[in-house]
Amino acid sequence: MTDSQRILTPADIHEAGLADWAAQDATLVARFATGDFATGLELVNRIGASAEDANHHPDLTLTYPEVAVTLTSHDVGGVTSRDIDLAQLISGHAADLGVDAASGE
């Protein structure tokens, strides 16, 4: 998965082993059960820093009990290796904060 412009197949996405994430249409989606606003804000700040570093920006929704994240490569209209890489970083940030993925994806 080195071509960052190639849209990944469902098999490619599955092979990435993103336990916290679900493929949905041309996106990857995840919800992280932060339990409180302050933890959610910290997770959003960490995601934001990683997104800036990667120059690849997710859609985020911060609410009191959770953070919802949607990743897609808008320039090519689907999920690419850039999304996989950022999803892995985001899951790592959540784990570092002791935050689990919410059920029901």
C-alpha positions as CSV (number, residue, x, y, z in Angstrom):
1,M,0.0,0.0,0.0
2,T,2.6,2.5,-1.0
3,D,0.7,4.4,-3.7
4,S,-1.1,7.1,-1.7
5,Q,-3.4,7.9,-4.6
6,R,-4.7,4.4,-5.2
7,I,-8.2,3.6,-3.8
8,L,-8.0,0.6,-1.7
9,T,-10.2,-2.5,-2.2
10,P,-12.3,-3.9,0.7
11,A,-9.8,-6.7,0.9
12,D,-6.9,-4.2,1.3
13,I,-8.8,-2.4,4.1
14,H,-9.5,-5.7,5.8
15,E,-5.8,-6.7,5.6
16,A,-4.9,-3.5,7.4
17,G,-6.4,-4.9,10.6
18,L,-8.1,-1.8,11.8
19,A,-10.1,-3.2,14.7
20,D,-11.5,0.2,15.8
21,W,-12.7,1.1,12.3
22,A,-15.4,0.1,9.8
23,A,-15.4,0.7,6.1
24,Q,-18.6,2.6,5.1
25,D,-19.1,3.6,1.5
26,A,-15.9,5.4,0.5
27,T,-14.8,6.1,4.1
28,L,-13.4,4.7,7.2
29,V,-15.4,5.5,10.4
30,A,-14.8,5.0,14.1
31,R,-16.3,6.3,17.3
32,F,-14.3,6.5,20.5
33,A,-16.1,6.4,23.8
34,T,-14.2,9.1,25.7
35,G,-16.7,9.2,28.6
36,D,-16.1,12.9,29.2
37,F,-15.6,16.1,27.3
38,A,-12.1,16.8,28.5
39,T,-10.8,13.4,27.3
40,G,-12.6,13.8,24.0
41,L,-11.0,17.2,23.5
42,E,-7.6,15.8,24.3
43,L,-8.2,13.1,21.7
44,V,-9.3,15.7,19.1
45,N,-6.2,17.8,19.8
46,R,-4.0,14.7,19.3
47,I,-5.8,13.8,16.1
48,G,-5.5,17.4,14.9
49,A,-1.7,17.4,15.4
50,S,-1.3,14.1,13.6
51,A,-3.6,15.3,10.8
52,E,-1.5,18.4,10.4
53,D,1.7,16.4,10.3
54,A,0.3,14.1,7.7
55,N,-1.4,16.9,5.8
56,H,-4.5,14.7,5.7
57,H,-7.5,15.8,7.6
58,P,-10.4,13.8,9.0
59,D,-14.0,14.9,9.7
60,L,-14.4,15.0,13.5
61,T,-17.4,15.3,15.8
62,L,-16.8,15.9,19.5
63,T,-19.7,15.3,21.9
64,Y,-19.9,14.8,25.6
65,P,-19.5,11.0,25.6
66,E,-17.5,10.3,22.4
67,V,-15.5,11.4,19.4
68,A,-16.6,10.3,15.9
69,V,-14.0,10.2,13.1
70,T,-14.5,9.8,9.4
71,L,-11.5,9.4,7.1
72,T,-11.5,9.5,3.3
73,S,-9.1,10.8,0.6
74,H,-11.3,13.4,-1.0
75,D,-8.9,14.0,-3.8
76,V,-9.4,10.5,-5.2
77,G,-12.9,9.7,-3.8
78,G,-12.1,6.8,-1.6
79,V,-10.0,5.2,1.1
80,T,-6.2,5.2,0.5
81,S,-3.1,4.2,2.4
82,R,-3.1,7.8,3.8
83,D,-6.4,6.9,5.6
84,I,-5.1,3.6,6.9
85,D,-1.9,5.3,8.2
86,L,-3.9,8.1,10.0
87,A,-6.5,5.6,11.3
88,Q,-3.6,3.6,12.9
89,L,-2.3,6.8,14.5
90,I,-5.7,7.8,15.8
91,S,-6.3,4.4,17.3
92,G,-2.9,4.7,19.0
93,H,-3.9,8.1,20.5
94,A,-7.1,6.6,21.8
95,A,-5.3,3.7,23.3
96,D,-2.7,6.0,25.0
97,L,-5.7,7.9,26.6
98,G,-7.3,4.6,27.7
99,V,-10.2,5.2,25.3
100,D,-12.0,2.3,23.6
101,A,-13.8,2.2,20.3
102,A,-17.5,2.6,20.8
103,S,-19.6,-0.4,19.7
104,G,-22.3,-0.2,17.0
105,E,-20.3,0.8,13.9
